[in-house]
Amino acid sequence: MSEQERAARRERLAALRQSGVDPYPARVPAWTPLADVARAHCEKSAELLDAEQNRVAVVGRILARRSFGKLLFLDLLEGGGKLQVSARKGELGPEAFALAACLDVGDFVRVEGRVWRTKAGELTVAADAFTLLAKALRPLPEKWHGLQDVEARYRQRYLDLLTNPTVREMVRMRARAIRAVRSFLDGRGFLEVETPILQPLYGGGSARPFVTHYNVYDQDVYLRIADELYLKRLVIGGLDRVYEIGHSFRNEGVSRKRNPEFTMLECYQAYADYHDMMELVQAMLQHVVRETQQGKTQVSYRGETLEFGGAWPRRRLADAIRDETGIDVLACHDLTSLRAAVSHAGLDAGDAPTWGRLVDHLQSEHVEPKLLQPTFLVDYPVELSPLAKRSSDDPRLVERFELFAAGMELANAFSELNDPDDQRARFEEQRQARTAGDEEAHPLDEDFLEALEHGMPPTGGLGVGIDRLVMLLADAAHLREVLLFPYMRPERT
């Protein structure tokens, strides 16, 4: 915005105040939503509207302004509805028309008048009274073409929302999806709860945490990386079905499908296992898709059609890696032999510090990108799952699955480990992995072990990435598209 334009707006603000107009009044008299006005009169002809002389009061932000001397047209936006307003000098009177003539694109106004239809057939409110509700001192993006710079869209999301109907629809889509998740879980007897975000010891996942400081206790604490260990405490306490939808924080990189601050659903069901959680997440996501896609079970994502209806295929993780790379990870019992097999296959082993991390690398690089349709990968190595119950068929594996679609992980679930001695041993293995260089290894949590020693029933646990789910439903290319205010690197001044 030029300094000249900003100065001109401030001059108009000063003139309004000098004339006795309050540019920021505290209250707004009664009004009718623009969408309701349009709905009530959209089918009426110009002749019928002239005969009825229906008067309305509407409010909104001025999106566009067209002046033809003694005739002025304004486009208003309010609550997602748009409507045209006309102002004639002869109908308004000189003072009111002078106020209308001082209005800028971006200002908020209240307008009273009759509903009529122009020769072009556009529904319009003929103003006979104007009230300024808020004066905008900066203009909207030029010519209402919207923000073109991607970084500016994220930094000034309020302008992006104003200029981009697709973004506004994404926000509504996100709200519908979360509402559908809640209604599904509530219908199955789950109780929504809230657990701490600031935690004395992070856990429930494999990630580096954000660290902050509690001044009153002079103690470092962590932003949670997951809700899991606190939700399990609630199951131990007798709440058999619990869930939480909330923010978690992982101090890691940013990519198309990753953000350090993210929204996750976690739910836990007593007397259930990972097979029950597969049924649960499949039924839940099918419900969410139908609720957000006008009853359909298909989702169009980046030119592909994803089918969420029917039964979803299940593939063992080791089989999927072997099918895509030729490597049998279960036959390579340590990091050295697995690195050798990866090298022999002509693949990059990356910098994975442990056997489990290398298996995870092979899965994420060679399997995950090819999983377009909803697919369960099941039966993960113990090293990758310190909180999951061992498989009774193969002690090298745990009862765990991850759900993928469009080449992204959407959900992760276990038959939860409820043997406190096995859990302590797993924590000790994680401590050794951390010593070997795995910065994301799970810490040993004595308080959780004490809770587990009081007894936890067989339990199924599930986590669903809400942001990624909304990405699919809204056909968004990048996770930041579905975050209203993604963190941005500070601008240089």
N, C-alpha and C positions, 0 to 999 in steps of 0.2 A: 504494500500500500504506500502510495506517495505521501510525503509530508503535506503536500498541498491539499490532497483529498481529506486527510485526517484533520487538518486545520479548518477546512470548510465544514466538516461535520460538527466540529466543536463550536464554530461560529453559529450554526443553526441551533445547536443546543443552548448557547447563551441567549440567542434571540427568543427562543421558546420560553426560557425562564424569565426573561425580561418582560414578556407579554403576559406573564402570570400562569403559564402552563407548567404543571408538575410533570417532568419527563419520566419520573419513576414513582408513580402512585403506589400506595400500599395495598389497595384493594381493587378488585375487578367485579363490577356488577354482573348480574346473571347473564348467561350466554348459552348458545346451543352449539354443540360440536359441528364442525364443517361436514363431517361424514354424515351426520344425521340430517342436515339441511339438504345435502345432495340426494340422500336416499328418499327423503320425503317428497322431493319435487322433480326428480330426474325424468319421470315419465310424462310430465305435464307439458302441454304446448305453450307457446308464447301467449296465445290468446287466453288460455285458461289462467295462466299466471297473472296476466293483466287484469282479468276479471276478479280473481280472488284477492289480489292486493295483500298477500301474506307478508307480514313483517317479522324479521328475525334480528337477533343480536348475535354476532360472531366475533371470535378473536383469532389472532394468529400472527405469524411473522411474515413480513413482506418479502416475497421471493423475487418479484419482478415489478417494474414500474414503467408505465407507458403514458406519456403526456401528449395530449393533442389540444393545447391551449386551454380552453375552458372545460375540457373533458379529460379525466384522468382514470386510468385502469390500473388496479393493483392485483397481484396474485398472492393469496394468503396460504400459508401452511400451518396446520394445527393437528396434532394427534395423528399424523399420517394422512389426513384429508387435505385436499386442495380446493380452493374456490376463488372465483374472480369477484372483485369489488369494483364498482364504478363510482365516480364522483363528478357531479356536474356543478359548476359554479352557481347556476341559477337555482338548483335544488338545495344546495348546502348553505348558501349565504357566504358573504365575503370572508368572515373570520374563520369559519370552519373550513372553507376551501383553502384559505391561506395556510391553515394547519396541515391540510392534506398535501399541499404543494411543498411543504417543508419536510415531508417524510422521505426517508431513505430506504433503499433495499437493506433488509436486516432488522428494521424497526419492528416492534410489536405494537399492535393496535387493537382496539375494539371498535366495531362498526355496527351501526343500526340502520335498517332500511328494508325496503320491500324486495321481494325476489322477482326477477324478471329474466327474460332470455334475449340475448343479442340477435342481430340479423344472421350472424354466423351460427346461431343455435346454442351458444354457450350460456350455461346457467350462471347468473350474476346477482349480486346484492347491490342495489342502488342506494348508496349511502346518503342518509340525511343527518347523520351524527357521527363524529369521529372522536375517539379518545386515545391519546398516546399512552401506551402501557410501559414501554421501555425503549429508550433511544440507543441505537447501536452506533458506537464510535469507530468501529472498523467495518469495512465492507465484507460481504461474502465473496468467495472465490469468483474471479472475473467472469462475467457473462453466464454465470450459473452452469458452467461446463464441468464443475467439480474439480477436486484436487487431482492433478495428473502425477505429481511426484509421490512415489510410494512411501518414502520416509515421512513426508509431510502428512500423508494420510494417517499414519500411525501416531505422529506427534500431536496432530490437531484432529483427533478423532471426532470432536464435536462438529467440525466443518465437514468431515467425511460423511457423517451421518446426515447432515443437512443436504448435501449435494448428491448423495449416492443412495437411491432407493434400495439397491441390492444389499447394502450394509445394514440398513434399517430392517430389512426382511431377515437378514442373518441373525440379528439380535432377537427378533421374535421367534425365529426357528430354534435358537438356543433355549429360549424360555419354554417353548412347547416341549422340546426334548427332555429337559430336566423335570418339567411337570409330569410328563408321561412316565419317566423313571420312578418318580415318587409315587404316583398313583398305582403303578404296578406293584411295587414293593409293599406299599400300605395295604393293598388288596390281598397280599400273601401273609399278612400278619407281622411284617417287620416294623420295628420301632425306630424312628429317626432320632439320632442323638448327636451330641457335640462333644468332641474330645480336645485336649489341649493342642494348641499350635506351638507354643513355647514349651520345650521339653528339656528336662535335665540330661537325658540321654536319647539320642535319635535312634530309630530302629524301624523294622517292618519292611525294609527294602535294601537294595544295594546301591548306595549313592553317597557322594560327599555332601555334607550338610552346610547350611549357612550358620554362622556362629554370631551370637549377639551377647549382650551382657546385662544381667539383672543388677541394677545399682543398689537396690535396697538389701539384697543378699550378698552383694559383691561376688557374683557367681556367673560364669559363662554358661549360657544355655543355647539350645539349638532350635531353629525352625524345623518343624517336623518334615520328614521325608515321606511319611506314610502314617495312616491312622491305625495300622494293624494291631500293634501290641496293646493299645488302650481298648480297642474294640473287643479283643480277646479277653481282657480283664472283665469286661461287662458280661461276656458269656459265662466266664467263671463265676460271676456274681449272680447268675440266674436269669439274665436277659437273653433268652434263647435265640431271638432273631433281631439283629440290630443293623443299622446302616447309617452312614454319614456321607454327605456330599459336601466337600470342602476343598480348600486350597492346600496343596503341599508344595514343598520347595526343595529343589535339588541343585546343588551348586555345580552345574555342568554346562556343556556347550549349548548353543542355540542352532537349530536347523529347521528345515521345513516342517518337521513333525516333532520337534522338541523345544520346550521352553522351561527355564528354571522354575518359574512359578506356573502351576497348572492346577486344574480342577479334576478331582478324582472322586468316583463313587467307590466306597468299600462297604461290603456287607458280609455278615457272618451268620451262619445258620447251624444251630446245634443239631446233633444226631443226623448229620449229612456228610457226604464226601464229595470228591471232585466230580464224580458222575452227576450227582444232584446239582452241582453248581453249573455244569454244562447245560443241563436242562433249563436251569433258572436263567442263565444269561441268554440262551437262545430264545426262550419265550419272551424275555424282557425286551431284547433288542428288536424282535419282530413286532412287538407291541409299539415300541417307540417309532419304528419305521412307518408303520401304518398310521400312527397318530400325526406324523409330520409330513407324510407323502400322500395325503388325500386317500388313505385307505389301501394304497398299493404296498407290495412287499419288495418292489424294485427301487433302487437308488441309482440315479445317473451321476457318475463321478468322473470328471476329466475325460469325457467321451466314452466311458465304459459303463455298461449296465451291471450293477451288482444285484444279485438275487438273494434276498434274505429269507425267502420263504422255504418251506420244506426242511429236511434234515441236513445239517452241515457235516461235511466229511471230517474224519479224524485220522491223523497221521502221527506215528511215533516220531519224535524229534530225531532220533538216531537214524531212522530209515529215511527221513526227508533229507538230512545232510548227506547220507550215502548216495541217494538218488541224484542229488545235484552236484556233488563233488567227487564221488567215488571213494570217499574216505569213511571207514568204519571207526567212528570215534570211540566206541565201546571196546574195540580191540586194541586201542592205543591207551595204555593204562596210566601214562604219566605225560608230563609236558614235553619231555624230550622226544619220546616216540611219536607223539601227535604232531609236533613241529616237523619231524622228519617226514611223516606221511603227507603233511600239507606241502612241504617243499617238493616231495616226489611228484605230487599232483600238479606242480607248477603254479601253486596259489600263494598268496601273500598271507603270512601268519600274523602280520601286524606286530604290536608290542605287548600282546597279552602276557601278563606276568604269571598266570597260573593255567593249569589244564582246563578248569571250568571256564575261565575267561576266553580261552581260545575256542572252545566249543561254542560259546556265545557269539564270538566273532564270526565263525563259519555260518552259524544260523542267520545272523543279521545281514551278512554280506551276500550269501548265496541262496538262502531259502526264502527269507522274509519278502524280498522284492518280487518274488514270483507268485506270491499267494494273493491273487486278485479277488476271488470269491471267498465268502466267509469260510474259514477253515480252522479247525482245532489242531494244534500241535500238542501231543500228550507225552507223558512219561519222560521227565527231564532228569539229568544226572544229579545226584545228591549234592555235588559241589556247587551247583548253581542255585540251590534251593534250601537254605539253612533253616527255614521255618516250615517245611512241608514233610508229611509223613512218608516213610519209606514204602516202596511197593512190596507187597507180599510175594510177588512173583519174581522180582529181581532186586536184591538189596542195593544194587548200584544206582537204582533209579528211585524217584519219588513220584507220588501221585499228584502231578501238577499238569496244568494245561495253560497254554496261551492261545488267545483267539486273534486271528489275523484277517484283514480284508483290505483290498486296495494297496497291498504291500506295506501295511502298517499293523503294529500290535494294537488291538483295541481293549483286550482284557487279559487278566492273569488270575489264576485261581489254584488253590491247593486243597487236598485233604490236610487239614492243619495238624501239625505235630503237637500231640498232647502228652507225650512221654517226657517228663522233666529231665530224666537222666540222658536220654538221647539228645534233647535240646541243648543241654549243657555241653555235651560232647561236640555238637555241631558248632556251637559258639566258640569252643576252643579251636576247632579247625579253622574257623573264620579268623581267629586271632593269628594263627600261623600264616594264613593267606595274607593278612595285612603286613606281617613281618616280611613276607616274600615280595611285597611291593604292591599289593592290591589295595588301593586307597578307598575302594568302595566296599570293602569287606564289612560284614555286620559286626558291631561291637557286642561284647558280652554284657547282658543286662541282668544283674542279680535280682533286681526288684521284680522283673517279669518272671524269672525262674521261681522266685518265692511264690508268686501268684499261681503259677502252673502247678506247683507242688500241692496246692489245695485242691486240685482236680479240675480238669476241663473235659466235658464230654466230647465224643467224636464230633468234629465240627468241619464244615466246609466254608472256605473264605473266598471272596471274589473282589477283584478291583477292576474298574472300568474307567478308561481315560475319557472324560466327558469332552474335552477339547477336540480330541481326534474324532470322536463320534460326531460332533457337530461339523467338523471339517467335511466328513462324508455326506452328511445330510444336506449341508449348504453348498456342496460342490466347491469348496474353497481349496486353493492350491497350496496355501501356507497356513501353518497354525496361527500366525499372527493375525490372519484375517478374522479369526473367530474370537480373538481376545480384544476386548474393548480398549484396553489401555496397556499394550505390551510395553515392557521396559525397553527404553531406548538409550543408547550411549549419549551422554550429554553433548549438546552442540558446542562447537568451538566458537568463542566470541572474539 
